[in-house]
Amino acid sequence: MTAAPAWVQDEPLPASAAASGGLRYELVSDQVDLSGRQPLWYRRVSYTVLRDNALGDAGQVSLYYQPEYQQLALNHLAVWRDGQRLDMRRRAHYAQLRRESDLEQGLLDGSLTLNISLPDLRVGDRIDYGYTVAGSNPVFGRGYYDSYTARYDVPLGARRLRVRYPAGMPLNWKVSTEGFRSARQRVDGMEELRLDADALPAVREEKDTPSGHDTYGRIDLSTAAHWREVADWAARLYPQGFKDPAVARAMTTQLKLDRADPQGSMQRAIAFVQGEIRYLGLEMGVNSHAPHAPEDTLRNRYGDCKDKATLLVALLGLAGVQAEPVLVNSSPGNDLAARLPSPLAFDHVVVRARTQGREFWVDATRDREYGTFDARSPLPFGQGLPVRAGQAALVDIPYPGAVTPEVVVEEDVDIAMARPRRQARFTVTTDYLQGRGDDAREMFENQGAEALGDRYLDYMRGFYSQLQLDGLPTVDEADPARLRIGETYRLDWHPRENDVVGFPLFQLQDWMKELPRTARRTPLALGGPRLATQTVRVRSDAGIWVKPSRQVIENPWFRFSRRVDVRDGELVIEGEWERRALWIPPEGVRRAANDMARARELLFFEHDFRPNPMRSIGLAPWLYALAGVGVAALLLGAAGWSAWRGGLGGMLYMPYRTAQKVFEAPRLRTLAWIALGASYVLALSLYRAGGSLGLLKQVGWALLQWGVGWGVFWGVLRAVGVRLSFGRLATALAAGMVPQLPLLAGTVVATLGSVAWMAKPAAVTPGEWPGMFVMALFGFAGLAWTVVSTTASVAVASGASRLRVLLAWGLTLALGMFIAGAALFVMLVARAAG
């Protein structure tokens, strides 16, 4: 505990400050002195307790430093109560802790935390403390680099930064947020920089902001004006290959590093560093930025990113591959180009290699990668600084479009509709590539297949509430480049329930979250794989028909497509998700949200599996029906031409006048009887397969029916006063039935010459429906047309009025219906009695 250094200036507290969470922060002030042998950093913080629920946080103060090259001094620790200053330095409780915040990530930096607990703290107290940290990391040599947070997630009455430095020192600074004013002055031969802001509001980080985005703002200080200075500094730290020839020879032999096979050698070297050198960083002192020698990394079999990168570069050099480490920032959303040149802009190291005219980028800290270079995930860091002397600028790290999917889901669904209960069986196979299945692998290893099955079943029941497991999931790791998980499920439902079944692209839905439509100030992070596909294949005994469709929704940040069709009797639904960026800029969020909403509507496809016979008719029956209509139309056209020429075809269009000609011209009478015979043959060809009688019996039965029918009509005509001979009536009826001929010909074509279904109407198949429709249409049309034409021909033959003949037709039909009804009644009574 010492007094504040003499160069420290006392900062006045602001007149007012906003409060948040029961605390009011009046001041955060940083002062830096660069005039001495080592940098000195002084910080003062002042805040007031406004509510009792804030006492817990207010009473704990944590001070951080690096004991290897820094010394911490507490300058003052006071509580102001009712206008009186209480010195708490002797009363507070102190604990020095070693908290390695990145231990779980395999990083140890040796930092210490001085934890201070304040006793007797009350609501209304103002805590005011200041401390000094002397020293900086010697790895920076004569350079000075630092970065301070500009704003916080609480309101701040005043934010101050003051820097004293020699007039000849090239100190550069940059503030990445608004609200700060700057001033430079020379005091006692020293340059002094001041950056001040008042009444800063709290920063509210928006949801799903990329972790590397500069939400709070930074105040960067650096003696480097250009990236070249940072590259030159780093180049002095990195070893240039192996120093021990024996180690180099041993690794050349072990990994078969061959200058004649540079890409194969590179594959083996990368596999060795990624797979056999575990990740562990001992980043104390200069090793926070300086790598260990590759021989040390080999001997230890561990290293952090810079150690593994240095080792990989050394190995590639043995194979004649030109390579160098590249400094990057691994936080998504970080904009290196907007940073002040400084080593602190970087937190990770990768490798750039060049051989045979190609450039390869490798992250040696990844789990071992398999497959070709093109199939591996590109590095998502945007830009980097190659570690080589004279490197003047950042370089772009390529991020090409995905070549192969990182996740492939194949789902097969078999639906049985003919069972007493409906049943669907689901088989899901998911292939994870490029390390995407690590979580599933870890859960399977730690908890087993049963726990994994329960987890997956809970997830799938979000889509099918009655779903059941049909076996435990399986994990296949036979291919080291792929993790395959198999799942099987069963779904049963009653026929009385809805037969509409939905098929979600559930795996793609996990990454296609609903996006906010409100305006944003910060980018919006996008997660999930760069490319993933899900294919659903559905088979059903009910038959499937859908209209093929394909939809594509794309923008600069993502692309989604869905295709639906039927292939070989299977319903096939294919979905593909491509993430083209790591985040969406604020100005593009509204467009992306609208596109995502449209894409999400395509993630669910429903199909009605209730039997629909129309779907199974096929094209051929409709073509035959259309051909039958065409034949009838052609013959009707020919009849029109005949009518125009004064021929028998006039019975269709001007029956009365044509009937007069029939009884005057023997040729027309002969043609009428020929047309009747042709109609009889066509009708016989239709009905021949409709009953069980032989052909001769059918002919005799048909002649008997026609004879009896004509006789009844003749009798009814006489009853209503129409007198003519039976022979003259037969000729009139033969002529009057000419309209039947083209319609019967069309019916024969439409039904393929067979109406076997008439013998068993219940056995009619959907394929016979088009022909039945044409037959019914032509049958009713033929009956009406025949009644009109025969009425005219009988009226001509008898000399009676057409109205009287039409009355006879009506009575005949009524009598026929009465006789048929009576016969049916007798049959039913006899059957009931028997």
PyMOL commands that set and color helices and strands:
alter all, ss='L'
color gray80, all
select helices_A, chain A and resi 52-58+103-105+138-140+227-235+245-255+262-276+285-288+294-300+305-318+336-338+343-345+438-460+506-511+586-601+613-616+620-644+650-653+655-664+666-687+695-719+726-736+740-750+756-758+761-763+766-798+802-833
alter helices_A, ss='H'
color red, helices_A
select strands_A, chain A and resi 19-20+23-33+40-49+60-65+71-81+84-87+93-97+107-108+112-117+126-134+145-149+156-166+172-175+181-187+190-200+218-222+278-279+281-282+302-303+322-328+348-355+358-362+383-386+395-396+407-416+422-433+468-469+474-476+482-493+500-504+524-525+531-540+549-554+558-567+570-579+583-584+604-608
alter strands_A, ss='S'
color yellow, strands_A
deselect
rebuild
show_as cartoon
